[in-house]
Amino acid sequence: MIKYKDRLEKYQNLDYIFEDEKFMEDWLERNIHKAIANLEVIDRQPTITWKEAFMRNIPDFFCLDKTTREFVIIENKVRGRHRKVETQLLTYRAWVKRNLDIINEKYNDKNLKATENFKFVIITDTTDERLEAICEDSRIALILIDGGVVFEEIVPYYFEWIKA
């Protein structure tokens, strides 16, 4: 509770700068490096040819981790609209698994190394205990844009998993 009280006091005079997900997406396309320094957007709202008729989602961004050359999918969520992230992750995981060759071929010029173990990142302006628990347990990086100006890694992008 103290953590949230400190945030509120720190930003009480700031309004959200992101009115909707499209506006946030426009901003992130140009500024993804402010959320995670070594990411590069390689496709926005990528056109996906689904072999499976049951898959309908469109990711917000395909990114490249410039350090590891890994494939990263980014979803941005505005004002608590993150109730479907579990479904999105499962859908994208199934799609990537079935389409690794297509992904690697399409982004071959970027020297991308897409694997079934791609990274999934949520960038949001609001969070709660439910979303944080899902992200931590599912190894999803969760980045909070606090007050629209400060980025905080709630679940770090480079999360070190301790083996028991």
C-alpha positions in Angstrom: 0.0 0.0 0.0 2.9 2.4 0.8 4.3 1.7 -2.7 1.1 2.8 -4.3 0.7 5.8 -2.0 4.2 7.0 -2.9 3.4 6.7 -6.6 0.1 8.6 -6.2 1.8 11.4 -4.3 4.7 11.5 -6.9 2.4 11.8 -9.9 -0.9 13.2 -8.4 -0.7 16.3 -10.7 -0.1 14.3 -13.9 -2.8 13.0 -16.1 -2.4 9.9 -18.2 -0.9 10.8 -21.4 -2.2 7.7 -23.1 -5.8 8.1 -24.0 -6.1 4.8 -25.8 -3.9 1.9 -26.9 -3.4 3.3 -30.4 -2.0 6.5 -29.1 0.3 4.5 -26.7 1.3 2.2 -29.6 2.2 5.2 -31.8 4.4 6.5 -29.0 6.0 3.2 -28.2 6.9 2.5 -31.8 9.2 5.6 -31.7 10.3 5.1 -28.1 10.4 1.4 -27.3 14.1 1.9 -26.2 12.8 4.0 -23.2 10.9 1.0 -21.9 13.6 -1.6 -22.7 16.9 -0.3 -23.9 18.0 -3.0 -26.3 14.7 -3.6 -28.2 14.0 -2.6 -31.8 10.5 -2.7 -33.3 10.6 -4.8 -36.4 6.9 -4.9 -37.1 3.8 -3.1 -35.8 0.4 -4.8 -35.9 2.0 -7.5 -38.1 0.0 -9.0 -40.8 -0.1 -12.7 -39.8 -1.3 -15.4 -42.1 -2.9 -17.8 -39.7 -2.9 -21.4 -40.8 -5.3 -22.2 -38.0 -8.8 -20.5 -38.4 -9.3 -20.3 -34.7 -6.5 -17.7 -34.2 -7.6 -14.2 -34.6 -5.3 -12.0 -32.5 -2.9 -9.4 -33.8 0.1 -8.6 -31.6 0.9 -4.9 -31.1 4.7 -5.3 -31.9 7.2 -7.8 -33.0 10.6 -6.8 -31.7 14.2 -7.8 -31.9 16.4 -8.0 -28.8 19.5 -6.4 -30.3 21.8 -8.1 -27.8 20.5 -11.7 -28.0 18.8 -11.5 -31.5 15.7 -13.0 -29.8 12.1 -12.6 -31.0 10.0 -10.5 -28.6 6.3 -9.9 -28.7 5.0 -6.7 -27.0 1.5 -6.0 -26.0 0.5 -2.6 -24.7 -2.4 -2.1 -22.4 -4.0 1.1 -21.3 -6.0 1.8 -18.2 -6.5 -1.7 -16.9 -7.5 -3.3 -20.1 -5.4 -6.4 -19.5 -8.0 -9.0 -18.7 -7.1 -11.1 -21.8 -3.3 -11.2 -21.6 -3.3 -14.9 -20.7 -5.3 -15.8 -23.8 -3.1 -13.6 -25.9 0.1 -15.2 -24.6 -1.3 -18.7 -25.2 -2.4 -17.8 -28.7 0.9 -16.2 -29.7 2.8 -19.1 -28.2 0.8 -21.6 -30.3 1.3 -19.4 -33.4 5.0 -18.9 -33.0 5.5 -22.7 -32.4 3.7 -23.5 -35.6 5.4 -20.7 -37.7 9.0 -20.6 -36.6 10.3 -21.1 -40.1 8.1 -18.3 -41.5 9.0 -15.9 -38.8 12.8 -16.5 -39.2 12.5 -16.3 -42.9 10.5 -13.0 -42.9 12.9 -11.3 -40.6 16.1 -12.9 -41.9 17.6 -9.5 -42.8 17.5 -8.7 -39.0 19.4 -11.9 -38.1 16.5 -12.8 -35.8 16.6 -16.1 -33.8 12.9 -16.9 -33.2 12.3 -19.9 -31.0 9.4 -21.4 -29.1 10.8 -19.7 -26.0 10.3 -16.1 -27.3 9.9 -13.3 -24.8 6.5 -11.7 -24.2 6.3 -8.2 -22.7 3.4 -6.2 -21.4 3.8 -2.5 -21.3 0.9 -0.8 -19.4 -0.1 2.4 -17.6 -2.0 0.4 -14.8 -1.3 -2.8 -13.0 -2.7 -4.8 -10.1 -1.8 -7.8 -8.0 -3.5 -10.2 -10.4 -1.5 -9.1 -13.5 1.7 -8.9 -11.5 1.3 -12.5 -10.3 0.4 -13.8 -13.7 3.4 -12.1 -15.2 5.8 -13.3 -12.6 4.7 -16.9 -12.6 4.6 -17.0 -16.5 7.9 -15.2 -17.0 6.3 -12.3 -18.7 8.1 -9.0 -18.4 5.8 -6.3 -17.1 6.7 -2.7 -17.6 4.7 0.1 -16.0 4.6 3.5 -17.5 4.0 5.5 -14.3 2.3 8.8 -14.8 3.1 8.4 -18.5 6.7 9.5 -17.9 8.6 7.0 -15.8 9.2 3.3 -16.7 9.3 0.8 -13.9 10.0 -2.9 -14.4 7.5 -4.6 -12.2 8.6 -8.0 -13.5 12.1 -7.5 -15.1 12.8 -8.1 -18.7 16.0 -10.0 -17.7 14.3 -12.1 -14.9 16.8 -14.5 -13.2 15.0 -17.7 -12.4 16.4 -19.5 -9.4 16.3 -23.3 -9.6 15.4 -25.0 -6.4 
